[in-house]
């Protein structure tokens, strides 16, 4: 009785090809081209304030450095536009950043509810960066963003009045990117910010984190 047919033994070349294909499949990462624009004001006279929206809207400084609160604002505002850089920061890293002289967080409240925020960071040479700015998705499209940005830029310009150890502000700057909302750049330009640098880089795709995993049903 004859022996049943045996499967062919793969050659060394075929084995190497299969292993290379498997490695390529594992290491291939989806990427996105992201453009980052940097903008600045070099005089308080550059600021062109937006109209104050109607309704119960207040902007209040969060005077107690509180990592839990700032992380909430960061994840709530940026959860749908892939703000992920700071999600891995430790409590101590958040605390150190918020306790730096000249670090300020200004929060917009609509009918008593946090609607968005501006985070300022005083830097060397009289520069103040608008480190983060944005609205929680539920409050976008209500004409709050222009007023909040105007208010935050004004507080950047008079920051030394609240921090005598810091030099007078000579420059206010920020950056935005193509991952931000479609109206972000227009808002900055309307408030008197001027473009001074543009960079385009390829970044790995990241999932939209939401304010918590699965918040948007993904």
Residue pairs with C-beta under 8 A, 6 or more apart in sequence:
10 18
29 204
29 205
30 204
30 205
31 202
31 203
31 204
31 205
32 202
32 203
32 204
32 205
33 178
33 200
33 201
33 202
33 203
34 177
34 178
34 179
34 200
34 201
34 202
34 203
35 177
35 178
35 198
35 199
35 200
36 175
36 176
36 177
36 178
36 198
36 199
36 200
36 201
37 175
37 176
37 177
37 185
37 195
37 197
37 198
38 173
38 174
38 175
38 195
38 196
38 197
38 198
39 173
39 174
39 175
39 176
39 188
39 189
39 193
39 194
39 195
39 196
40 171
40 172
40 173
40 174
40 193
40 194
40 196
41 47
41 153
41 157
41 171
41 172
41 173
41 192
41 193
41 194
42 170
42 171
44 154
44 157
46 192
46 193
46 194
47 150
47 153
47 154
47 157
47 191
47 192
48 150
48 190
48 191
48 192
49 147
49 150
49 154
49 191
50 143
50 146
50 147
50 149
50 150
50 190
50 191
51 143
51 146
51 147
52 147
53 142
53 143
53 144
53 147
55 110
55 111
56 110
56 111
56 112
57 108
57 109
57 110
57 115
57 144
57 147
58 108
58 109
59 106
59 107
59 108
59 109
59 147
59 148
59 151
60 106
60 107
60 109
61 104
61 105
61 106
61 107
61 155
62 69
62 70
62 105
62 106
62 107
65 95
65 98
65 99
65 103
66 98
67 91
67 94
67 95
67 98
69 105
70 94
70 98
70 105
70 119
71 86
71 89
71 94
72 211
73 105
73 107
73 114
73 116
73 117
73 119
73 132
74 83
74 86
74 87
74 132
75 83
75 87
75 209
75 210
75 211
75 212
76 114
76 136
76 211
77 83
77 116
77 117
77 132
77 134
77 135
77 136
78 84
78 132
78 134
79 208
79 209
79 210
79 211
79 215
79 216
80 137
80 208
80 210
80 216
81 134
81 179
81 180
81 181
81 208
82 179
82 206
82 208
82 209
83 209
84 206
84 209
86 94
87 209
97 103
97 121
98 105
100 121
100 122
101 122
101 163
101 165
101 166
102 120
102 121
102 122
102 123
102 128
102 159
102 163
102 166
103 119
103 120
103 121
103 122
104 119
104 120
104 155
104 159
104 162
105 117
105 118
105 119
105 120
106 117
106 118
106 119
106 120
106 148
106 151
106 152
106 155
107 114
107 116
107 117
108 114
108 115
108 116
108 117
108 135
108 139
108 144
108 147
108 148
109 115
110 139
110 142
110 144
114 136
115 135
115 136
115 138
115 139
115 144
115 148
116 133
116 134
116 135
116 136
116 139
116 144
116 145
116 148
117 132
117 133
117 134
117 148
118 130
118 132
118 133
118 148
118 149
118 151
118 152
118 155
119 130
119 131
119 132
119 133
120 128
120 129
120 130
120 131
120 152
120 155
120 156
120 159
121 128
121 129
121 131
122 128
122 159
122 163
122 166
123 129
125 167
125 170
125 171
126 167
126 168
126 169
126 170
126 171
127 169
127 170
127 171
127 172
127 173
128 156
128 157
128 159
128 169
128 171
128 172
128 173
129 172
129 173
129 174
130 149
130 152
130 153
130 156
130 172
130 173
130 174
131 174
133 148
133 149
133 152
133 174
134 145
134 180
134 181
135 144
135 145
135 148
140 181
145 183
145 187
146 187
146 190
146 191
149 187
149 188
149 191
150 191
153 172
153 191
153 193
156 169
156 172
157 169
157 172
158 169
159 166
159 169
160 166
160 167
160 168
160 169
173 196
174 188
174 193
176 184
176 185
176 188
189 195
207 218
208 216
208 218
210 216
210 218
